[in-house]
Amino acid sequence: MSNLPITRVVLYKHGVGYFEREGTVEGDAALTLTFKQSEVSDVLKSLTVLDLDGGHITAVSYDSTKPIEQLLSEIALSIPDRDSLMALVPQLKGARVLIQPEGKAKPVEGAILGVDLREIETANGVSRQSILSILGDEGEVMSFDLYKVGMQLLDPSVKRDLDFYLKTQLSAKKKDARGFTLFAAGEGSRTVRVSYVLEAPVWKATYRILLNADDEPPLIQGWAVVDNMQDDDWEEVQLSLIAGLPVSFRHDLYTPRYIRRPTVQVRETTGVLPPEIEGGFATESVDSMMVEFTDTATDFDALERAPVSAMMSAPVARRRKAATGGGGGYGGGGRSEASSMPTQTRERQIGDLFEYQIERPVSIRRNQSALVPIVLKPFAGRTVLLYQKQARAENPMRCVEFENTTGLTLEGGPVTVLDEGSYVGEAMLDTMKPTEQRLIGYAVELAVRVTDSIKSHNEDVLRVTINRGVMKTHYSTIDTTTYTFANKADRDAIVYLDHPRPDRETKLIDTPQPHEITENYWRFKFVLAKNSTAKYPVKTQRAIWSSISLASIDEKTLNLWVAQKYIDKPTQKVLAEVVKLRGEMANIERQIDRLTKEREQIHTEQKRIRENLQSLGDRSSEKELRERFVRTLNTQEDRLEQIGPEIAARVKELETARGGMERLLEELKFEGNVG
């Protein structure tokens, strides 16, 4: 058997496919499969071969990575494209063969001596005849016309080399092909199953939502886009489609690897005594060491209060139950009222993955694609509006409020929306689990205009905390956003309003409880009457604070805090002491500053006097002036000697006062509400 047909295909969303082939063999058999060179490593990594009826697989061989010239150089055969038999037989000299002459002559067994060319005179001229010479078992030499006898090779090694040569030449005709040969051993007729994983195009999901009249539930029709990029046709294969992200990777198992080994020199040594083997001791068995791990609600009308799944009338609900086999899933084998075709897809959960099993066999020719139906079911849904300013400031989006009552997990993909047979828009559907609800926006609702206005103000301080010399005043900012909806349509509309939710510190106040909370929005829900204008205010409060260093406060600031009741009496007493010490420190700093400036002024004056002394001569009038300058310098030096200790004393007083203030502030802790 040269090939096994593909019977099952499983396609994944991460770029691989699982393929099963199955066929029947008789006795010992060799099965041949061909893959592209780029696929061989994946095949080697995933190939599974089963002989299902008592036989066994003895080996799987595959083409080498060596070039064809190198492969053929390993055998002593060469067959040209022309006169191949004439060229081959001389290379088989010495091989044992069985010759079957023309007619009913008895077969002759012997060894090939060679082939000779003999010229024969005929009426049409000279013709050449190829004569095969055979050495019989009794030593006789026999000759036959090479092209008028049958010849069977009896030497197994020659047969093997010739078979290898021909197969290698055949595989070389298809440059990117690598052959696999599976050897099955057993008795009688048996079934052999082969499976492997290869790179494959990702299957895609695409949907159509069909909105019907008010008394009928909407339908969802889903298709899978499947591409057959294999070299084999898929004929009546069992197709499954799996969504999820299992781990998959490339690993080169096809290219031979060699490890450089160290060379060890041979050493000549004398014989040695056998070693003494130490006695061992028993340890705990492996089994014994194993451990088992085992609001305020808005008064909506009845239309708004009804859940999506309750939007169908009783007769419609009964029809949907009949269409889905009563359970909402595909396992019941029910029929959809929207189509006379039976349900064609079953879903199966595989860990975190889910699988669409296409019930009917699928045929796709190689290098072709197909749309395969995966769902056609009614679902609980209705048309609503969604306003999200970040998406579109002027108008809300028209959406399908979709509750997945199909019983299937719906893989994400594009959606085309049809309203009573007319195209009305498109959307993208994220993966939906059964019973999950989602808003699917598909068009802009131009009949509804939206404006908004925002007012903000800060509230008074609500709370005060003091710690490590820092006072924090806590208050809040209030934002009121008023949305105005003007509905010019002749029908009521259910509106979802998405208001940004910036962070967890921001809270809603004096606002109806949101219908739901998303990652970034509060989502409110209300009914917008036809031909009307409605306002919807959303009020938020965000806590903020500001900090003040208590080391820099003064008496005026302290008196203001006392008047505003920020602090209590004990805290006021401590801060009053801090203000007193801060005043003493300021006075000391002024004294140090005055002494420092006095010292700098003396140094400047001394520099001027010394410059004048250098310009005086030896005259008597100049001598008197020199003596005056010297007396002034002496007086200044005396003052400089006094200033140094005075500054040092003031600095010490300043450090003492600062240390006392820092100790007071470090020990001061306070937390309280204002008022």
C-alpha positions as CSV (number, residue, x, y, z in Angstrom):
1,M,0.0,0.0,0.0
2,S,1.6,3.3,-1.1
3,N,-0.6,5.8,0.8
4,L,-3.1,6.2,3.6
5,P,-6.0,8.5,3.0
6,I,-6.6,11.4,5.5
7,T,-9.7,10.6,7.6
8,R,-9.6,13.2,10.3
9,V,-8.4,16.8,10.6
10,V,-8.2,19.0,13.7
11,L,-7.3,22.6,13.1
12,Y,-6.1,25.0,15.9
13,K,-6.0,28.7,16.4
14,H,-2.3,28.9,17.0
15,G,-1.1,27.7,13.6
16,V,-1.0,23.9,13.7
17,G,-3.2,21.0,12.5
18,Y,-3.6,17.5,13.7
19,F,-4.0,14.9,10.9
20,E,-5.1,11.3,11.0
21,R,-4.8,8.8,8.2
22,E,-6.3,5.3,8.3
23,G,-6.2,2.3,6.0
24,T,-6.2,-1.5,5.7
25,V,-3.1,-3.7,5.3
26,E,-2.6,-7.4,4.5
27,G,0.1,-9.3,6.3
28,D,3.5,-7.7,6.4
29,A,3.3,-4.3,4.6
30,A,5.2,-1.2,3.9
31,L,3.2,2.1,3.9
32,T,4.6,5.2,2.2
33,L,3.9,8.9,3.1
34,T,5.4,12.0,1.6
35,F,6.0,15.3,3.4
36,K,7.7,18.6,2.6
37,Q,11.2,19.0,4.0
38,S,10.0,21.9,6.2
39,E,7.4,19.5,7.8
40,V,9.7,16.7,8.7
41,S,10.7,18.0,12.1
42,D,7.1,18.4,13.1
43,V,6.3,14.9,11.9
44,L,9.3,13.4,13.8
45,K,8.1,15.3,16.9
46,S,4.5,14.1,16.8
47,L,4.2,11.0,14.6
48,T,2.0,8.2,16.1
49,V,1.5,4.9,14.3
50,L,-0.9,2.2,15.5
51,D,-1.6,-1.3,14.1
52,L,-5.1,-1.7,15.6
53,D,-5.8,-5.4,15.0
54,G,-3.0,-7.4,16.6
55,G,-0.1,-6.4,14.4
56,H,2.8,-4.2,15.3
57,I,5.0,-1.5,13.7
58,T,8.5,-2.6,13.3
59,A,10.1,0.6,12.1
60,V,9.6,4.0,10.4
61,S,12.3,5.0,8.0
62,Y,12.6,8.3,6.2
63,D,14.8,10.0,3.6
64,S,18.1,11.3,4.7
65,T,19.3,14.9,4.6
66,K,22.2,14.0,2.3
67,P,22.2,15.3,-1.3
68,I,21.1,12.7,-3.9
69,E,24.6,12.6,-5.4
70,Q,26.1,11.6,-2.1
71,L,23.3,9.0,-1.4
72,L,23.8,7.3,-4.8
73,S,27.5,7.3,-4.4
74,E,27.1,4.8,-1.5
75,I,25.8,2.1,-3.9
76,A,27.7,0.6,-6.9
77,L,24.9,1.3,-9.4
78,S,24.4,3.9,-12.1
79,I,21.5,3.8,-14.5
80,P,21.3,6.3,-17.4
81,D,18.0,7.6,-18.8
82,R,18.6,5.8,-22.2
83,D,19.5,2.1,-22.8
84,S,19.0,1.6,-19.0
85,L,18.7,-2.2,-19.1
86,M,21.8,-2.5,-21.3
87,A,23.7,-0.3,-18.9
88,L,22.4,-1.9,-15.7
89,V,23.1,-5.6,-16.4
90,P,26.9,-5.4,-16.8
91,Q,26.9,-3.7,-13.3
92,L,25.2,-6.8,-11.9
93,K,28.1,-9.2,-13.0
94,G,28.2,-12.1,-10.6
95,A,24.6,-11.6,-9.3
96,R,22.4,-14.7,-9.3
97,V,19.4,-14.4,-11.5
98,L,16.5,-16.6,-12.8
99,I,16.1,-16.4,-16.6
100,Q,12.8,-17.2,-18.2
101,P,13.4,-17.7,-22.0
102,E,10.7,-17.0,-24.6
103,G,8.0,-19.7,-25.1
104,K,7.6,-22.5,-22.6
105,A,11.2,-23.3,-22.1
106,K,12.3,-24.2,-18.6
107,P,13.6,-21.3,-16.4
108,V,17.4,-21.2,-16.0
109,E,19.2,-20.2,-12.8
110,G,22.7,-18.9,-12.7
111,A,25.2,-16.0,-12.3
112,I,25.5,-13.1,-14.8
113,L,28.7,-13.2,-16.8
114,G,28.1,-10.1,-18.8
115,V,26.4,-8.6,-22.0
116,D,28.0,-8.7,-25.5
117,L,27.0,-6.9,-28.6
118,R,26.7,-9.1,-31.7
119,E,26.2,-7.9,-35.3
120,I,23.8,-10.0,-37.4
121,E,23.3,-9.8,-41.2
122,T,19.7,-9.5,-42.1
123,A,17.7,-8.7,-45.3
124,N,17.4,-5.1,-44.1
125,G,21.1,-4.8,-43.3
126,V,23.3,-5.2,-40.2
127,S,21.5,-5.2,-36.8
128,R,22.9,-5.3,-33.3
129,Q,21.8,-7.9,-30.8
130,S,22.5,-7.8,-27.0
131,I,23.5,-11.2,-25.8
132,L,23.2,-12.0,-22.0
133,S,25.7,-14.7,-20.8
134,I,24.8,-16.8,-17.8
135,L,27.0,-19.3,-15.8
136,G,24.9,-22.2,-14.7
137,D,25.1,-24.1,-11.5
138,E,26.8,-27.0,-13.4
139,G,29.4,-24.8,-14.9
140,E,27.7,-24.4,-18.3
141,V,27.7,-21.0,-20.1
142,M,24.4,-20.1,-21.7
143,S,23.5,-17.1,-23.9
144,F,20.2,-15.4,-24.4
145,D,18.8,-12.4,-26.3
146,L,18.7,-9.8,-23.5
147,Y,15.5,-8.2,-24.7
148,K,13.7,-11.6,-25.3
149,V,13.9,-13.1,-21.8
150,G,12.5,-12.4,-18.4
151,M,15.0,-11.9,-15.6
152,Q,14.4,-12.1,-11.8
153,L,17.1,-11.0,-9.3
154,L,17.8,-13.6,-6.7
155,D,20.5,-11.8,-4.7
156,P,18.7,-9.9,-1.8
157,S,21.5,-7.3,-1.5
158,V,21.3,-6.5,-5.2
159,K,17.6,-6.2,-5.0
160,R,17.8,-3.9,-2.0
161,D,20.4,-1.6,-3.7
162,L,18.4,-1.4,-6.9
163,D,15.2,-0.6,-4.9
164,F,17.0,2.1,-2.9
165,Y,18.4,3.6,-6.1
166,L,15.1,3.8,-7.8
167,K,13.3,5.2,-4.8
168,T,16.0,7.8,-4.3
169,Q,15.8,8.8,-7.9
170,L,12.0,9.1,-7.7
171,S,12.1,11.3,-4.6
172,A,14.6,13.5,-6.2
173,K,12.0,14.4,-8.9
174,K,10.1,16.2,-6.3
175,K,12.7,18.5,-4.8
176,D,10.9,19.4,-1.5
177,A,9.5,15.9,-0.8
178,R,10.8,13.6,1.9
179,G,9.4,10.0,2.0
180,F,8.5,8.1,5.1
181,T,8.1,4.3,5.0
182,L,6.1,2.6,7.8
183,F,6.8,-1.2,8.2
184,A,3.8,-3.1,9.7
185,A,4.2,-6.7,10.6
186,G,1.3,-9.1,11.3
187,E,-1.1,-11.6,9.9
188,G,-4.4,-11.1,8.0
189,S,-6.3,-7.9,7.3
190,R,-5.7,-5.1,9.8
191,T,-6.3,-1.4,10.2
192,V,-3.4,1.0,10.5
193,R,-3.8,4.5,11.9
194,V,-1.2,7.2,11.5
195,S,-1.4,10.7,13.2
196,Y,0.9,13.7,13.3
197,V,0.9,17.5,13.8
198,L,1.9,19.9,11.0
199,E,2.0,23.7,10.6
200,A,-1.4,24.7,9.2
201,P,-3.3,28.0,8.5
202,V,-5.3,29.3,11.4
203,W,-9.1,28.7,11.0
204,K,-11.2,31.9,11.2
205,A,-14.7,32.4,12.4
206,T,-17.2,34.7,10.7
207,Y,-20.8,35.4,11.8
208,R,-24.1,36.8,10.5
209,I,-26.7,38.2,13.0
210,L,-30.2,38.2,11.5
211,L,-32.5,40.6,13.3
212,N,-36.2,39.6,12.8
213,A,-39.5,41.1,13.6
214,D,-40.4,41.9,17.2
215,D,-42.2,38.6,17.8
216,E,-39.3,36.4,16.6
217,P,-35.9,36.0,18.2
218,P,-32.8,36.9,16.3
219,L,-30.6,34.3,14.7
220,I,-26.8,33.9,14.6
221,Q,-25.2,32.0,11.7
222,G,-21.5,31.1,12.1
223,W,-19.0,29.9,9.5
224,A,-15.5,28.7,9.8
225,V,-13.0,29.7,7.1
226,V,-10.8,26.6,6.6
227,D,-7.8,26.4,4.3
228,N,-6.3,23.2,2.9
229,M,-2.7,24.0,2.1
230,Q,-1.6,20.3,2.2
231,D,-0.6,18.3,-0.9
232,D,-3.5,15.9,-0.3
233,D,-7.2,16.3,-1.0
234,W,-9.4,16.1,2.0
235,E,-12.0,13.6,0.9
236,E,-14.9,13.1,3.4
237,V,-12.7,13.9,6.4
238,Q,-14.0,14.3,10.0
239,L,-13.2,18.0,10.7
240,S,-12.8,19.5,14.2
241,L,-12.0,23.1,14.9
242,I,-10.3,24.0,18.3
243,A,-9.9,27.4,19.8
244,G,-7.4,28.2,22.5
245,L,-3.6,28.5,22.8
246,P,-1.9,25.3,23.6
247,V,1.9,25.4,23.6
248,S,3.5,24.6,20.2
249,F,7.0,25.2,18.9
250,R,9.5,24.3,16.2
251,H,12.4,21.9,17.0
252,D,14.8,20.6,14.4
253,L,14.9,16.8,14.7
254,Y,15.6,16.2,11.0
255,T,19.1,17.6,10.7
256,P,21.7,15.1,12.1
257,R,23.8,16.5,15.0
258,Y,27.3,15.5,15.8
259,I,29.1,16.1,19.0
260,R,32.9,16.6,19.0
261,R,34.4,13.9,21.2
262,P,37.8,14.2,22.9
263,T,40.6,12.0,21.7
264,V,42.1,9.8,24.3
265,Q,45.6,8.3,23.8
266,V,46.0,4.6,24.3
267,R,48.2,4.0,27.4
268,E,50.0,0.8,28.0
269,T,49.6,-0.4,31.5
270,T,50.1,-3.6,33.5
271,G,47.2,-5.7,34.6
272,V,45.3,-4.6,37.7
273,L,43.5,-6.5,40.4
274,P,39.7,-6.5,40.4
275,P,38.3,-3.7,42.6
276,E,36.7,-4.5,45.9
277,I,33.0,-3.5,45.7
278,E,31.6,-2.0,48.9
279,G,28.5,-3.4,50.3
280,G,25.3,-1.3,50.0
281,F,22.5,-0.5,52.4
282,A,18.8,-0.5,51.7
283,T,16.9,2.8,51.3
284,E,13.2,3.6,51.3
285,S,11.5,2.4,48.2
286,V,10.5,4.9,45.7
287,D,6.8,4.2,46.4
288,S,7.2,4.9,50.1
289,M,8.8,8.3,49.4
290,M,6.1,9.6,47.1
291,V,3.9,12.4,48.4
292,E,0.5,13.0,47.0
293,F,-0.3,16.6,45.9
294,T,-3.0,16.6,45.3
295,D,-28.7,52.7,44.5
296,T,-30.9,54.1,44.0
297,A,-32.8,52.4,41.2
298,T,-34.4,54.4,38.4
299,D,-38.1,53.6,37.9
300,F,-37.8,51.9,34.5
301,D,-40.9,50.7,32.7
302,A,-41.6,47.0,32.1
303,L,-39.6,47.1,28.8
304,E,-36.4,48.1,30.5
305,R,-36.8,45.8,33.5
306,A,-37.2,42.6,31.5
307,P,-34.0,40.6,31.0
308,V,-32.8,39.8,27.5
309,S,-33.8,36.2,27.7
310,A,-37.4,37.2,28.6
311,M,-37.9,39.4,25.6
312,M,-39.4,36.5,23.6
313,S,-43.1,35.7,23.6
314,A,-44.2,32.3,24.9
315,P,-44.9,30.9,21.4
316,V,-41.5,32.1,20.2
317,A,-39.8,30.6,23.3
318,R,-41.4,27.3,22.6
319,R,-40.3,27.4,19.0
320,R,-36.7,28.2,20.1
321,K,-36.8,25.3,22.6
322,A,-37.9,23.0,19.8
323,A,-35.2,24.3,17.5
324,T,-32.5,23.7,20.0
325,G,-33.7,20.3,21.2
326,G,-34.8,21.6,24.5
327,G,-31.4,22.1,26.0
328,G,-29.9,24.9,24.1
329,G,-26.9,22.9,23.0
330,Y,-25.9,20.9,19.9
331,G,-25.8,17.6,21.7
332,G,-29.6,17.0,21.5
333,G,-29.6,16.6,17.7
334,G,-32.5,19.1,17.3
335,R,-33.4,21.0,14.2
336,S,-33.4,24.8,13.8
337,E,-36.7,26.3,12.7
338,A,-34.8,28.8,10.5
339,S,-33.3,26.0,8.4
340,S,-34.4,22.5,7.4
341,M,-30.9,21.3,7.8
342,P,-30.1,19.4,11.1
343,T,-27.6,20.9,13.5
344,Q,-24.1,20.2,12.1
345,T,-21.8,21.1,15.0
346,R,-21.1,19.8,18.5
347,E,-19.0,21.5,21.0
348,R,-16.7,19.7,23.4
349,Q,-14.6,21.2,26.2
350,I,-11.0,20.1,26.3
351,G,-9.4,21.7,29.4
352,D,-9.2,25.4,28.7
353,L,-9.8,24.7,24.9
354,F,-13.1,24.2,23.2
355,E,-13.8,22.2,20.1
356,Y,-16.3,22.4,17.3
357,Q,-16.9,19.0,15.9
358,I,-18.4,19.1,12.4
359,E,-20.8,16.2,12.3
360,R,-20.9,15.7,8.5
361,P,-17.7,14.7,6.6
362,V,-16.0,17.6,4.8
363,S,-14.2,17.5,1.4
364,I,-11.7,20.2,0.4
365,R,-9.3,19.9,-2.5
366,R,-5.7,20.7,-1.9
367,N,-4.7,24.4,-2.2
368,Q,-8.4,25.3,-1.8
369,S,-10.5,26.8,1.0
370,A,-14.0,26.4,2.2
371,L,-16.7,27.9,4.5
372,V,-17.8,25.3,7.0
373,P,-21.0,26.0,9.0
374,I,-20.5,25.9,12.7
375,V,-23.7,27.4,14.2
376,L,-27.2,28.4,13.1
377,K,-29.3,29.1,16.2
378,P,-31.7,31.7,17.7
379,F,-30.4,33.6,20.7
380,A,-31.8,36.0,23.3
381,G,-31.1,39.5,22.0
382,R,-32.5,42.9,21.1
383,T,-31.4,46.2,19.6
384,V,-30.2,48.8,22.1
385,L,-28.1,52.0,22.1
386,L,-24.7,52.5,23.7
387,Y,-23.3,56.0,24.3
388,Q,-19.6,56.2,24.9
389,K,-18.2,59.7,24.5
390,Q,-14.7,58.5,23.7
391,A,-16.0,56.5,20.8
392,R,-18.3,59.1,19.3
393,A,-19.3,62.3,21.1
394,E,-22.4,63.3,19.0
395,N,-24.3,60.0,18.7
396,P,-24.7,56.7,20.4
397,M,-23.9,53.4,18.7
398,R,-26.7,51.0,17.7
399,C,-25.9,47.6,19.3
400,V,-27.2,44.1,19.6
401,E,-27.6,43.2,23.2
402,F,-26.5,39.6,22.8
403,E,-27.0,36.8,25.4
404,N,-25.3,33.6,24.3
405,T,-28.1,31.1,24.7
406,T,-26.8,29.0,21.8
407,G,-25.2,26.5,24.2
408,L,-21.9,26.9,22.3
409,T,-18.8,28.9,22.9
410,L,-18.6,31.4,20.1
411,E,-15.0,32.0,18.9
412,G,-14.2,35.7,18.1
413,G,-14.6,37.0,14.6
414,P,-16.2,39.6,12.3
415,V,-20.0,39.9,12.4
416,T,-22.3,41.1,9.6
417,V,-25.7,42.4,10.9
418,L,-28.8,42.0,8.8
419,D,-32.1,43.6,9.8
420,E,-35.1,41.9,8.2
421,G,-32.9,40.9,5.3
422,S,-31.1,44.2,4.8
423,Y,-27.5,44.9,5.6
424,V,-27.2,47.4,8.5
425,G,-23.6,47.2,9.7
426,E,-20.7,45.2,10.9
427,A,-18.9,44.5,14.2
428,M,-16.3,42.4,15.8
429,L,-17.3,39.6,18.3
430,D,-14.9,38.6,21.0
431,T,-15.0,35.0,22.2
432,M,-18.2,34.4,24.2
433,K,-18.9,31.5,26.6
434,P,-22.4,30.1,27.0
435,T,-24.8,32.4,29.0
436,E,-22.4,35.3,28.6
437,Q,-23.8,38.7,27.6
438,R,-22.2,41.3,25.4
439,L,-23.1,44.5,23.5
440,I,-22.2,44.3,19.9
441,G,-22.1,47.7,18.2
442,Y,-22.7,47.7,14.5
443,A,-23.9,51.2,13.4
444,V,-24.2,54.9,14.5
445,E,-27.6,56.0,15.6
446,L,-28.0,59.3,13.9
447,A,-31.6,59.8,15.1
448,V,-30.3,60.5,18.7
449,R,-28.0,63.4,19.5
450,V,-26.0,63.7,22.7
451,T,-24.4,66.6,24.5
452,D,-22.8,66.9,27.9
453,S,-21.8,69.5,30.4
454,I,-19.4,69.2,33.3
455,K,-19.3,71.2,36.5
456,S,-16.5,70.8,39.1
457,H,-15.8,72.2,42.6
458,N,-13.7,71.3,45.7
459,E,-15.4,70.7,49.0
460,D,-14.1,72.0,52.4
461,V,-11.5,70.0,54.3
462,L,-13.1,66.9,55.8
463,R,-10.2,65.3,57.7
464,V,-6.8,66.3,59.0
465,T,-3.8,63.9,59.8
466,I,-0.5,64.8,61.3
467,N,2.5,62.4,61.2
468,R,6.3,63.0,61.2
469,G,6.0,66.7,61.0
470,V,3.7,66.8,58.0
471,M,0.0,67.8,58.1
472,K,-2.3,66.5,55.4
473,T,-5.6,68.1,54.8
474,H,-8.1,65.7,53.1
475,Y,-10.9,67.0,51.0
476,S,-12.7,66.0,47.8
477,T,-13.5,67.3,44.3
478,I,-17.0,66.9,43.0
479,D,-17.7,66.5,39.2
480,T,-21.2,66.6,37.9
481,T,-21.6,65.5,34.2
482,T,-25.0,66.0,32.7
483,Y,-25.8,64.1,29.5
484,T,-28.6,65.3,27.3
485,F,-30.2,62.8,24.9
486,A,-32.4,64.1,22.1
487,N,-34.4,61.3,20.5
488,K,-35.9,62.2,17.1
489,A,-37.0,58.7,16.3
490,D,-40.6,57.4,16.4
491,R,-39.7,54.5,18.8
492,D,-38.6,54.1,22.3
493,A,-35.0,53.0,22.9
494,I,-33.1,51.3,25.7
495,V,-29.9,53.2,26.2
496,Y,-26.7,52.1,27.9
497,L,-24.5,55.0,29.0
498,D,-20.8,54.5,29.6
499,H,-19.3,57.0,32.1
500,P,-15.5,56.9,32.6
501,R,-14.3,55.4,35.8
502,P,-10.8,56.9,36.2
503,D,-9.7,55.0,39.4
504,R,-10.8,53.3,42.5
505,E,-10.6,56.5,44.5
506,T,-13.5,58.0,42.5
507,K,-16.9,57.2,43.8
508,L,-20.5,57.8,42.6
509,I,-22.7,60.0,44.8
510,D,-26.3,61.0,44.3
511,T,-26.5,58.9,41.1
512,P,-28.6,55.8,40.3
513,Q,-26.8,52.5,40.8
514,P,-25.0,51.5,37.5
515,H,-26.4,48.5,35.6
516,E,-22.8,47.1,35.5
517,I,-19.2,48.1,36.0
518,T,-16.6,47.4,33.4
519,E,-12.8,47.8,33.6
520,N,-13.0,51.5,32.6
521,Y,-16.6,52.5,32.8
522,W,-19.7,52.7,35.0
523,R,-22.5,51.5,32.7
524,F,-26.0,53.0,33.3
525,K,-29.2,51.8,31.7
526,F,-32.4,53.7,31.1
527,V,-35.3,54.0,28.6
528,L,-35.3,57.0,26.2
529,A,-38.8,57.8,25.1
530,K,-39.6,58.5,21.4
531,N,-39.5,62.1,20.2
532,S,-38.2,63.4,23.5
533,T,-35.2,64.9,25.3
534,A,-33.9,63.5,28.5
535,K,-31.1,64.5,30.9
536,Y,-29.0,62.0,32.8
537,P,-26.7,63.4,35.5
538,V,-23.7,61.5,36.8
539,K,-22.0,62.9,40.0
540,T,-18.6,61.6,41.2
541,Q,-16.5,62.4,44.2
542,R,-12.7,62.0,44.3
543,A,-10.7,62.2,47.5
544,I,-7.6,64.4,47.3
545,W,-5.2,65.9,49.9
546,S,-2.5,68.5,50.3
547,S,0.5,68.5,52.7
548,I,2.1,71.2,54.8
549,S,5.4,71.0,56.6
550,L,4.8,72.0,60.3
551,A,8.4,73.1,60.7
552,S,7.6,76.3,58.8
553,I,4.3,77.4,60.4
554,D,3.7,80.7,62.1
555,E,1.3,82.0,64.7
556,K,-1.1,83.4,62.1
557,T,-1.4,80.0,60.4
558,L,-1.9,78.2,63.7
559,N,-4.6,80.6,64.8
560,L,-6.4,80.0,61.4
561,W,-6.3,76.2,62.0
562,V,-7.7,76.6,65.5
563,A,-10.5,78.8,64.1
564,Q,-11.4,76.3,61.4
565,K,-11.3,73.4,64.0
566,Y,-8.6,71.5,62.2
567,I,-6.9,70.4,65.4
568,D,-7.7,69.7,69.0
569,K,-6.4,71.4,72.2
570,P,-3.4,69.0,72.9
571,T,-2.2,69.4,69.3
572,Q,-2.7,73.2,69.5
573,K,-0.5,73.3,72.6
574,V,2.3,71.3,70.9
575,L,2.1,73.4,67.8
576,A,2.2,76.6,69.9
577,E,5.4,75.4,71.4
578,V,6.7,74.7,67.9
579,V,5.7,78.3,66.9
580,K,7.6,79.6,70.0
581,L,10.7,77.6,69.2
582,R,10.4,78.7,65.5
583,G,10.4,82.4,66.7
584,E,13.4,81.8,68.9
585,M,15.2,80.1,66.0
586,A,14.3,83.1,63.8
587,N,15.8,85.5,66.4
588,I,18.9,83.5,66.7
589,E,19.3,83.3,63.0
590,R,19.0,87.1,62.8
591,Q,21.8,87.4,65.4
592,I,24.0,85.0,63.5
593,D,23.4,86.8,60.3
594,R,24.3,90.2,62.0
595,L,27.5,88.8,63.4
596,T,28.4,87.2,60.1
597,K,27.9,90.5,58.3
598,E,29.9,92.4,60.9
599,R,32.8,90.0,60.4
600,E,32.7,90.4,56.7
601,Q,32.6,94.2,57.0
602,I,35.7,94.1,59.2
603,H,37.6,91.9,56.7
604,T,36.7,94.3,53.9
605,E,37.9,97.3,56.0
606,Q,41.1,95.5,56.9
607,K,41.9,94.9,53.3
608,R,41.4,98.6,52.5
609,I,43.7,99.7,55.4
610,R,46.5,97.3,54.3
611,E,46.4,98.6,50.8
612,N,46.7,102.2,52.2
613,L,49.6,101.1,54.4
614,Q,51.5,99.9,51.4
615,S,51.3,103.3,49.7
616,L,52.6,105.4,52.7
617,G,56.2,106.6,52.7
618,D,58.7,107.7,55.5
619,R,57.7,111.3,56.0
620,S,56.6,112.4,59.5
621,S,53.0,113.1,58.4
622,E,52.7,109.7,56.8
623,K,54.2,108.1,59.9
624,E,51.4,109.5,62.1
625,L,48.8,108.1,59.6
626,R,50.5,104.7,59.6
627,E,50.3,104.6,63.4
628,R,46.5,105.4,63.2
629,F,45.9,102.6,60.8
630,V,47.8,100.2,62.9
631,R,45.7,101.1,66.0
632,T,42.5,100.5,63.9
633,L,43.7,97.1,62.8
634,N,44.4,96.1,66.4
635,T,40.9,97.2,67.5
636,Q,39.4,95.2,64.6
637,E,41.4,92.1,65.4
638,D,40.1,92.3,69.0
639,R,36.6,92.4,67.7
640,L,37.1,89.5,65.4
641,E,38.3,87.4,68.3
642,Q,35.0,88.2,70.1
643,I,32.8,87.5,67.1
644,G,33.9,83.9,66.6
645,P,32.8,82.7,70.0
646,E,29.6,84.7,69.8
647,I,28.6,83.0,66.5
648,A,29.5,79.6,67.9
649,A,27.3,80.2,70.9
650,R,24.4,81.4,68.7
651,V,24.8,78.3,66.5
652,K,24.7,76.0,69.5
653,E,21.5,77.8,70.7
654,L,20.0,77.4,67.2
655,E,20.8,73.6,67.1
656,T,19.3,73.2,70.6
657,A,16.1,75.0,69.6
658,R,15.9,73.1,66.3
659,G,16.4,69.7,68.0
660,G,13.6,70.5,70.5
661,M,11.2,71.5,67.7
662,E,12.1,68.3,65.7
663,R,11.5,66.1,68.7
664,L,8.1,67.7,69.3
665,L,7.1,67.3,65.6
666,E,8.4,63.7,65.5
667,E,6.3,62.7,68.5
668,L,3.2,64.6,67.4
669,K,0.5,62.4,65.8
670,F,-3.1,63.5,65.1
671,E,-6.0,62.3,63.0
672,G,-9.5,63.7,63.2
673,N,-12.5,65.0,61.2
674,V,-13.0,68.7,60.8
675,G,-15.9,70.3,62.7
